[in-house]
Amino acid sequence: MRQLQQGDVLLNQIKTLPKDAKQLKPKDKRYILADGEVTGHAHAIEALESVELYEVNDTLYLKVISPAPLIHEEHNTVNLPVGIYEVGRVVEIDPFEQEIRRVHD
């Protein structure tokens, strides 16, 4: 299985979509995988005909039908190959505080 990363967003390739996945509609003519908490920028896909975005229990799933670019104003573009991906976030572990925190872009 393949894993791709852009900043704090991780895409883990999976075999199939969960059965109860609900298809989402684009926002502002693009699919947003993650909003930037600090800068207001977003990890997004503008090639709407190339992908479908789904959600189950606050987890996003991306179905890439044909290769599509994942863009962000502060990161290099990641060219997404065909496949199904679970969208996750990078976390950091603080062993002193015994805490796991999501990394913020």
Secondary structure, 3 states (H helix, E strand, C coil): CCEEEECCEEEEEECCCCCCCEEECCECCEEEEEECCCCCCEEEECCHHHEEEEEECCEEEEEECCCEEEECCCCCCEEECCEEEEEEECEEEECCCCEEEECCC
